[in-house]
Amino acid sequence: MDVVEARAAAPGASHNASQDDAQNGTQGLAVELAGVRVAFPAPDRRDGTFVAVDKADLSVADGEFVAIVGPTGCGKSTLLNAAAGLLVPAAGRVSIYGEPLAGLNRKAGYLFQAEALFPWKTALENVAIGLEVAGAPTVEAEAKAQRWLSRVGLSAFAGRYPHMLSGGQRKRVGLAQVLIRDPRILLMDEPFGPLDAQTRQIMGNLLLELWSADRKAVMFVTHDLEEAIALADRVVIMSAGPASRIIGEWKVALPRPRDIAEIRLDPAFHALHREIWSKLRDEVAKGYAQTEGVQTEGVQTEGAA
């Protein structure tokens, strides 16, 4: 759904990513989050505020594919929502192509984990609707939608309704629905999470094929570290919450074009996975321990009552 509507180096080279950014300055940055703090009202907390993300710094270059990984509930989606303009940071700044973000990010398309297809519209109509809302004539919008359905391998399914499509096919329609508006930035929040392993690989390869054609800036949130490495130019990890922040980033120096299944057989892939996981593992354990603590506290309170 359009927002308007709704680094891998060899092991040991990860610390050079921030140095490279400093040398290059902010030129060519599609997205820049600087010192971002996002907080929500929380009446059950002493100060009445829950800080989801704090002092978060992240930049995404034009044409760069960045994957964001972290424990459950660490604020990955919060960062995407800040970049989309759906959340206003309590502190820090969000810049889009060098300009402060005010309101919705009209240069971004957002693909959510949940489907955003209208059940009463066909695949063709679902893909075309974004252009129609923007004022394009229906004939023109549907002609372009048909071309996009062809690009995602669904030209023969244009007349089918969402309930007549498989999960993978609906994800393809959703991807075409976002890309038809030609956003310069693509925000993706665990878009392939609900899919089975084989379909996820197919969708990953399709995404890489489409991305390589026009090299949009991508922020891709996932819980799957293997998926992150296979897709991205750079992987960043977040700490366990609350007040999560970015605590590491690795360049992915694996060759392109990539096949999701084949790249996982590369020894460099496994070496990078081991390095990142050694850092991420501790944060996942912290997040799990915090969740268990909250659950235990709730049970004790219930019993006392």
N, C-alpha and C positions, 0 to 999 in steps of 0.2 A: 504494500500500500504506500502511495506517495505520502510524504510527511505533510504536504500541504493539505491533504485530505485526512486525514484521520484524527634481532636482525639475523638466516641460520648460518652463522659462521661455524667454522670448525670449533670443537669444544675449546673453551678458554678465550674465544674472541668476543664473547657476548658483551663484555664491558665496553667495547669500542663503539657500540651503537649510539650512546648518548654523546660521545666525543665527536662522532661524525655529524650529528645534528647541530652541535655547537659550532662546528667549523662551517657548516653550510648556511647557518642562520635560519631565518624563517621563510626565505624565499621558496616558493613552490609548495608550501604547506596547504593542504586542503582543509585539514582540521587541526586546531591547536587548543588543547585544554591546559591551562596554566593555574596551578594552585587551586583547583576546583574543590569546593566543599558543598556537599548536598545534604541537607538535613530535613527531617520530617517531624511534625508534631507527634509527641508520644506521651500522653497523659500518665501512663504507668511508670514513667521514668522520673527520677528526682528533679532534673532540670526541665522536664517537659519536652525534651527534644531527643530524637534519635539521629545520630550522624551516620549516614550510610557510607559516604565517601569523604575523605578529607585530604587536602594537599595533594591532589592527583594531578600529575603532569603527563601528558601524552600528546604526541604530534603524529600526524599521518600525512605523508607527502602525496602530492598529486600523482595518481597512478599506482600508489603503493597498496599492498594487501597486508593488513595488520590483523592478527588474531589475538583475542583477549581471553585468557584462561584464568580460572581461580576457583576457590571453594564455593559451594552453594551458598547463596545469600551474601556474597561479598561485594555486590554493587556493580557487577559487569553491565547489567542492563541499565543501571542508573547512569553510567557513563554514556551509553548509547543515547539515552533519553535526553541527557544534557546536550550532546552533539546535535540531536534532532531539534532542540528548542522546545521539547515537551516538558522539561524541567528547568527552572531557573536556579542556578547555583546561589547558595547563601554567601559564598566568597569565591574569589578567583575569577577567571574570565574564559570565555569560549570564543574563538575566532574561526571564521570560515573564509578561506582564501584571503587571509590578512585583515578581514573586516570583523569587528565585534558582532556577535550574533545577537540580534534583537528580534524576538518572536520566533516563529517557526523557521527552520532551516529549509528554505525553498530550493536549495541546490542538492538536497538529499532525497533518496528514496529509502523506505524502511520496509524490510521483510521480517515480519514477526514470526515467532514460533507457532502461534495460533494462526489458523487459516483466515484470510480476509476476503473470501469469495462469497458472492451473493448466491444463495442456493436457487433462487428463481431465475438466474441468468445463465446462459450457456457459457462455455469456455471462451468463445469469441467475444461475447458481450462483456464478460468480466475483464478481459484484457483491454477492451476498447474503452471502458467506462471512464478511465482517468483522462483520456484525451477529450472525451465528450464533455466532461465536467469543466475542462479547461476551455471549452468553446469550439472544439473541432466538429465539423459536420459528421454525422453518423457514418455516412458512406466512406469518408476519408479515414475516420477512426477505425472502422472495421477492416478496411483494406490493410492498414498498418498492423492491426491486431493479427490478421491472418498471416502476415509475414513473420511476426514474432512467434506465433504458434508453430510455424515451420522451423524457426531457429531452435526451438526447444523440443522439436520432434513430435509435435501434436497436431500437425496440419489435418490429419484425418479425424480428429476429435473435436473440431471447432463447434459442432452443434450439440455436444453432450453437456449435460448439467453436472455440477460437482458430485452429486451422489452416484453418478454413473462412471466416475473416474476413480482410479486407485489413489492411494496416498501419495505416491511418487508423482503421478500425473497431476494431481492437484497442486503439488509443490511447484511443478513446472509452470502451470498456469499462473501461480502467484509470482514466480520469478519474472515471467513475461509481463505481468500486470505492473510490476515495479519498473522494469527496464524500458518499457515502451515510452515512458515520459523522458527518457534519456537524462537521468540525474547525473551530476558530476561525482556525487558521493553515494555509496551504497552502504547502508547500515543493516546488519543482519544479526538477529538475536536468536541464536540456536535454531536456525531455520530447518535443519535436517534432523533435529532431535527425535521427533516421533517416528522416524522411518527405520526400517530394518537395515541391517549392516550392508547387504548387497545394494539396496536402493540408495543408501547414503553414498556409497562409492560412485554409483552412476550419477547421482546429483552433484557430487563433488567434481567429477570430471566435466560435467556440463557447465558448472559454474566457472571452472578454470578456462574452458573453451570460450565462453562468452566474455569473461574478463580479459582474456588475452587479446580479444579483438579490438577493445577500445580503452583498456587500462584505466578503469575508474578507480578512485580512491575507495578502499573497502575497510570498514571496521566490522569484524566478524567475531561474535561471541560464541564460545562453545565450552562444554565441560570436557570434551574429548581432546586430549593433548595430541594424540596421533593425527587426528583430523586437522588440528591447528598447524602442525608442522608440515603436513602434506600440502596444505593449501597456501600458506602465507609466505610473504617475504620476511616478515618479522613476527615473533611471538612475544607478547608481554604477559606477565602474570601479576595477579593482585593478591594482596594479603587477606587473611581472614578478617571478617568484620567484627564489631562495628568500626567505623572510621577507617575503612579500607583505603589502601593506596597502592600504587604500582611499585613493585619491589624488584622487578628484574625484566630485562628484555634481551632477546637473542635474535640475531640475523639468521635467516635460513638460506645458506649458500648451496642449496640443492639445485641441480640444473632444471631449466624449463625448456620446452613444455614437459609437464609431469602427468603421469598416470597415478591415480590415488593408490591402487594396489601395488604397482611395480615400485614406486618410490619408497614404500615401506620395507622393501627388501635391501635397500642401499645401506651399507654399513655406516655411512655418515648419518643417516636418519636415526639409526639406533643409538649412536654415540650422542647425538644431540638430545634425543628423548631422555637418555639417562641423565644428562647434565641438567636439563630443565626439571625433570621429575624430582631430582635430589633436592631442589629448592621448593618446588610446589608441594611435595609430599608433606612437609612440616605444616604448611598452611592449611592443607586439607584436614590434617589431624586436629589442628586448632579449631577449625570450623566445626568439625564433628563433635569435639569435646564441648564446645559452647552450646551446640544444639542439644546434646544430651543433658547438659546442666540445666538448661531452661526447662526441658521436659521433666526432669527430676524435681526441680523446684515447684513446678506446677502440680505434680502429683502430691508432694508433701503438703503444699498449701491446701489442696483439696481435702486431704485426709484430716488435717488439723481442723478444717471447718466442719 
